[in-house]
Amino acid sequence: MLIVIPEFDEEQVENTIGRFRTIIERTGGEAGEPNHWGRRKLAYEIDHRTDGFYVVMEFTAGERTLVELKRILRVSDDVLRHMIVKLPPSYAHKPLPEPTEVPA
C-alpha cells in the first residue's frame, strides 16, 4: 500500500505507481494491477498534510526486489507512507475488496 502526496493530479499518481511497477519488474518481480482507493483523509497529519492518494497493489517478488523497493520507497518524496505485507498462500490472486467510505 502506498499513500501518495495529495498535491499530485491523477496522471502524476499514475507515473509514481508506474515507477514502482518498473522497479518490481526489472528486479525479477511481477506486479498486478493497482487498486486505486482515491484521495482520502489521513488518520493523522503527516508532514503537514491531512489527505493523500491511497493505492494498493499486489506483487510477487524475491528478496532482491524487496530490498530495492523498500530502499526507494524510504527516500521517495512522492510517497507519504508505505506498507509491504506478505500475504499467506491462501490469499494469493484473490481480488481485493473495494474500499468502503468512512463517515466523517
FENZI-V982306 format. One record per residue. N is the residue number from 1. RES is the residue in one letter. PHI is phi in radians with two decimals (NA if undefined). PSI is psi in radians with two decimals (NA if undefined). Layout:
N & RES & PHI & PSI
N & RES & PHI & PSI
This chain:
1 & M & NA & 2.40
2 & L & -2.15 & 2.54
3 & I & -2.05 & 1.93
4 & V & -1.60 & 2.56
5 & I & -0.98 & 2.52
6 & P & -1.32 & -0.20
7 & E & -1.27 & -0.25
8 & F & -1.36 & 2.69
9 & D & -1.66 & 3.11
10 & E & -1.02 & -0.70
11 & E & -1.13 & -0.72
12 & Q & -1.18 & -0.63
13 & V & -1.10 & -0.78
14 & E & -1.05 & -0.72
15 & N & -1.10 & -0.71
16 & T & -1.11 & -0.80
17 & I & -1.11 & -0.71
18 & G & -1.07 & -0.65
19 & R & -1.06 & -0.78
20 & F & -1.25 & -0.61
21 & R & -1.06 & -0.75
22 & T & -1.07 & -0.74
23 & I & -1.06 & -0.79
24 & I & -1.06 & -0.82
25 & E & -1.25 & -0.66
26 & R & -1.21 & -0.42
27 & T & -1.74 & 0.26
28 & G & 1.71 & 0.09
29 & G & -1.60 & 3.13
30 & E & -2.35 & 2.13
31 & A & -1.80 & 2.40
32 & G & -1.53 & -3.11
33 & E & -1.26 & 2.38
34 & P & -1.23 & 2.54
35 & N & -1.87 & 1.82
36 & H & -1.47 & 2.10
37 & W & -1.60 & -0.18
38 & G & 1.51 & -3.00
39 & R & -1.40 & 2.20
40 & R & -2.38 & 2.72
41 & K & -1.27 & 2.38
42 & L & -1.35 & 2.67
43 & A & -1.17 & -0.52
44 & Y & -2.62 & 2.76
45 & E & -1.19 & 2.36
46 & I & -2.21 & 2.13
47 & D & 0.89 & 0.75
48 & H & 1.12 & 0.44
49 & R & -2.04 & 2.49
50 & T & -1.93 & -0.09
51 & D & -2.56 & 3.00
52 & G & -2.93 & 2.93
53 & F & -1.58 & 2.09
54 & Y & -1.63 & 2.31
55 & V & -2.40 & 2.30
56 & V & -2.04 & 2.32
57 & M & -2.45 & 2.26
58 & E & -1.53 & 2.48
59 & F & -2.67 & 2.75
60 & T & -1.91 & 2.47
61 & A & -2.77 & 2.68
62 & G & -1.61 & -3.12
63 & E & -1.05 & -0.70
64 & R & -1.04 & -0.77
65 & T & -1.12 & -0.78
66 & L & -1.08 & -0.76
67 & V & -1.07 & -0.82
68 & E & -1.15 & -0.76
69 & L & -1.10 & -0.80
70 & K & -1.08 & -0.70
71 & R & -1.09 & -0.81
72 & I & -1.22 & -0.67
73 & L & -1.10 & -0.66
74 & R & -1.11 & -0.61
75 & V & -1.73 & -0.06
76 & S & -1.29 & 2.24
77 & D & -1.39 & -0.25
78 & D & -1.39 & -0.34
79 & V & -1.95 & 2.15
80 & L & -1.31 & -0.82
81 & R & -2.56 & 2.72
82 & H & -2.54 & 2.76
83 & M & -2.59 & 2.25
84 & I & -2.00 & 2.20
85 & V & -2.21 & 2.34
86 & K & -1.47 & 2.12
87 & L & -1.50 & 2.51
88 & P & -1.17 & 2.71
89 & P & -0.95 & -0.55
90 & S & -1.17 & -0.33
91 & Y & -1.59 & -0.15
92 & A & -1.02 & 2.27
93 & H & 1.13 & 0.33
94 & K & -1.54 & 2.41
95 & P & -1.14 & 2.50
96 & L & -1.29 & 2.53
97 & P & -1.20 & 2.61
98 & E & -1.20 & 2.52
99 & P & -1.17 & 2.61
100 & T & -1.83 & 2.63
101 & E & -1.29 & 2.36
102 & V & -1.74 & 2.22
103 & P & -1.07 & 2.50
104 & A & -1.29 & NA
